[in-house]
Amino acid sequence: MKRCIAALLMVAAVLSCASGCRKAAVQPEEPKMQTGDLLFVGIPMDYWSDDSMAQAIASATSSGDTVNFIHTAILEVDSIGAVWVIDATIAHGVDRHPLDTLLADFTLSQPGAVETFEVWRLKDNRDAVRFVEQAKSLLGEEYDVYFKGDNGRHYCTELVFDLYVDAAGKHIFDWVPMNFLDKEGDMPAYWEKLFSLLGEEVPQGEPGTNPQMMRESPAIYHVMSWTR
C-alpha cells in the first residue's frame, strides 16, 4: 500500500511539475536595438512636395511600394541602455544625438501621414562596436550635397558604406549606379536647381548608395519595426 501511495505521489509530482513548467516557460524577449544596428526611415511616397530633396530621393529610388525609405542612421546603445543615433542630415551634418531627436526630425506634420521606422542588423555583427567608434571620428562633417565619394563630406548611406568595412578591408555594402531620374525617366527640377547652384553636373550613373537599396542588402536582417 505504501508503495502505491509513493508511486501516486511521484506521478502527481511529475504532472504538477509539467503543468508548472508550461506555465513558467520563458517567453521570447522583445527584440532590442544593439550598437551597430541600422535604422531606416520610410515615408509615404506622396507626402513631400515636388521641390524637396526628400521627394526627389523618393522619386529616384522608389521600388513601387507605398512607403519609400529615404534615410539611414547608425544606432548606438550606451552602458545604461540609452539609444543614440549617428547619421548625416542636412540639418545636423554628421552628428550624434538621442534617438528622440531623429524621431522629432522625421515627424510628419500632415494629418494621417504615417512614418515607418525599421531596425536591421548585420548578419556578422562582430565589428559593430568598431564601426560605431569610427563613426564618432567623423562627427562635425558637413552633409554631402554633392553626392560624391572621398570629398570630406557624407550623406546618410555614404557614411554607412564608408564605415562598415570588414577586417579584410572589404566593404560590407555595395555601390550601385546613382539614379536621380524619376519613374518617368525625367530629371526632377530639384536636382537640376541644386547642382546648378553647386556648379556641378548631376552625378547620374556614378557609384553611390541609397537607403532603399541598402535596406535590401543580403548582409543584414530585419530586427524590428514600428509606425507612428
C-alpha positions in Angstrom: 0.0 0.0 0.0 2.8 2.4 0.9 4.5 1.6 -2.4 1.2 2.5 -4.3 0.9 5.8 -2.4 4.5 6.7 -3.1 4.0 5.9 -6.8 0.9 8.0 -6.9 2.7 10.9 -5.2 5.5 10.7 -7.8 3.1 10.7 -10.7 1.3 13.7 -9.1 4.6 15.5 -8.7 5.6 14.9 -12.3 2.2 16.1 -13.6 2.4 19.1 -11.3 5.9 19.9 -12.5 4.9 19.5 -16.1 2.0 21.8 -15.7 4.0 24.3 -13.7 6.9 24.2 -16.2 4.5 25.0 -19.0 3.1 28.0 -17.1 6.6 29.2 -16.2 8.0 28.7 -19.7 10.3 31.6 -20.6 8.7 33.8 -23.2 10.8 35.1 -26.1 12.3 38.5 -25.3 11.1 41.5 -27.2 13.7 42.5 -29.9 16.1 45.1 -28.6 18.3 47.6 -30.5 22.1 46.9 -30.5 25.1 49.0 -31.2 25.8 49.0 -34.9 22.2 48.3 -36.0 20.9 50.4 -38.8 17.7 52.4 -38.6 15.8 53.0 -41.9 13.2 55.8 -42.1 10.3 55.5 -44.5 7.7 58.0 -45.6 4.6 57.8 -47.8 5.5 58.2 -51.4 3.2 61.1 -52.0 4.0 63.1 -48.8 6.7 65.6 -49.7 6.3 68.5 -52.1 7.8 68.2 -55.5 10.5 70.8 -54.7 12.0 68.9 -51.7 15.1 66.7 -51.6 13.1 64.0 -49.8 10.6 63.8 -52.7 13.4 63.9 -55.2 15.1 61.0 -53.5 11.8 59.1 -53.2 11.1 59.6 -56.9 14.5 58.3 -57.9 14.8 55.3 -55.6 11.2 54.1 -55.3 10.6 50.4 -55.8 6.9 50.8 -56.4 5.9 50.5 -52.8 3.7 53.0 -50.9 6.5 53.6 -48.4 9.9 54.8 -49.6 12.9 54.6 -47.4 14.8 57.9 -47.6 17.2 57.9 -44.6 19.6 55.5 -42.9 21.1 56.0 -39.4 23.6 54.1 -37.3 22.5 53.2 -33.8 24.5 53.1 -30.6 23.2 51.7 -27.3 25.2 53.1 -24.3 26.0 51.4 -21.0 22.7 52.4 -19.4 20.6 51.3 -22.4 20.0 54.8 -23.9 19.8 54.7 -27.7 21.8 57.2 -29.7 21.9 57.9 -33.4 24.9 58.8 -35.6 23.8 59.9 -39.0 24.3 62.5 -41.8 21.5 65.0 -42.4 21.2 68.5 -44.0 20.0 69.8 -40.6 22.9 68.5 -38.5 25.7 67.3 -40.8 27.4 64.2 -39.4 26.1 64.2 -35.8 25.4 62.0 -32.7 22.2 62.7 -30.9 19.5 60.8 -28.9 17.1 58.7 -30.9 14.3 61.1 -29.9 16.0 63.8 -31.9 15.8 61.8 -35.1 12.2 60.8 -34.4 11.3 64.5 -33.9 13.2 65.5 -37.1 11.2 63.0 -39.1 7.8 63.7 -37.6 5.3 64.3 -40.4 3.0 67.2 -40.0 0.3 66.2 -42.4 -2.7 64.7 -40.6 -2.9 60.9 -41.2 0.6 60.6 -42.6 2.5 57.7 -41.1 6.2 57.3 -40.7 7.8 53.9 -40.8 11.0 53.0 -38.8 12.8 49.7 -39.3 15.9 48.4 -37.5 18.2 46.0 -39.4 21.2 44.2 -38.1 24.4 42.8 -39.7 24.4 39.0 -40.0 28.1 39.2 -39.0 27.9 41.7 -36.1 31.3 41.1 -34.5 32.8 44.5 -35.6 29.7 46.6 -34.8 31.3 48.5 -31.9 34.3 49.3 -34.1 32.1 50.7 -36.8 30.4 53.0 -34.3 33.6 54.2 -32.8 34.9 55.1 -36.2 31.7 57.0 -37.0 32.4 59.2 -34.0 35.7 60.3 -35.6 33.6 61.9 -38.4 31.3 64.0 -36.2 31.1 67.6 -37.4 31.5 66.8 -41.1 29.1 68.6 -43.5 26.3 66.8 -45.3 27.4 65.7 -48.8 25.1 67.7 -51.1 27.4 66.8 -54.0 26.7 63.1 -53.5 30.3 62.2 -54.4 32.8 60.0 -52.6 36.1 61.0 -51.0 35.3 64.7 -50.7 35.3 65.1 -46.9 31.5 65.0 -46.6 29.0 62.3 -46.2 25.3 61.7 -47.0 23.4 59.2 -44.9 24.2 55.9 -46.6 27.6 57.0 -47.8 28.5 57.3 -44.1 27.4 53.7 -43.6 29.2 52.4 -46.7 32.5 54.1 -45.8 32.5 52.8 -42.2 31.1 49.3 -42.5 34.3 47.6 -43.8 35.4 44.2 -42.5 38.8 43.2 -41.1 40.0 42.2 -44.5 39.2 45.7 -45.9 36.1 44.7 -47.9 33.1 46.9 -47.8 30.0 45.1 -46.4 27.6 47.1 -48.6 27.9 47.5 -52.4 27.9 50.6 -54.5 25.1 51.0 -57.0 24.8 53.3 -60.0 23.2 56.5 -58.7 19.9 57.4 -60.2 18.4 60.9 -59.9 15.7 60.4 -62.6 12.0 60.0 -61.6 10.0 56.9 -62.6 9.1 58.6 -65.9 12.8 59.0 -66.7 12.8 62.7 -66.2 15.2 64.8 -64.1 13.3 66.4 -61.2 13.6 70.2 -61.1 15.0 69.9 -57.6 18.2 68.2 -58.8 18.7 70.5 -61.7 18.4 73.5 -59.5 20.7 72.1 -56.7 23.5 71.0 -59.0 23.3 74.2 -61.0 23.8 76.2 -57.8 26.8 73.9 -56.9 28.3 74.4 -60.4 28.3 70.6 -60.9 26.7 68.2 -63.3 24.1 65.8 -61.8 26.1 62.7 -61.0 23.7 60.4 -62.8 25.0 56.9 -63.1 28.1 57.5 -60.8 28.8 55.0 -58.0 26.7 55.7 -54.9 24.3 54.3 -52.4 20.7 54.9 -51.2 18.6 53.8 -48.3 16.2 51.8 -50.4 18.9 49.6 -51.9 21.0 49.3 -48.7 17.9 48.0 -46.9 17.7 45.2 -49.4 21.3 44.1 -48.8 21.8 40.4 -48.0 24.3 41.4 -45.4 21.6 42.5 -42.9 18.4 41.1 -41.5 15.2 42.7 -40.1 15.0 43.1 -36.3 12.0 45.3 -35.5 9.8 48.0 -36.9 7.1 50.4 -35.9 5.0 53.2 -37.4 3.7 56.5 -36.0 
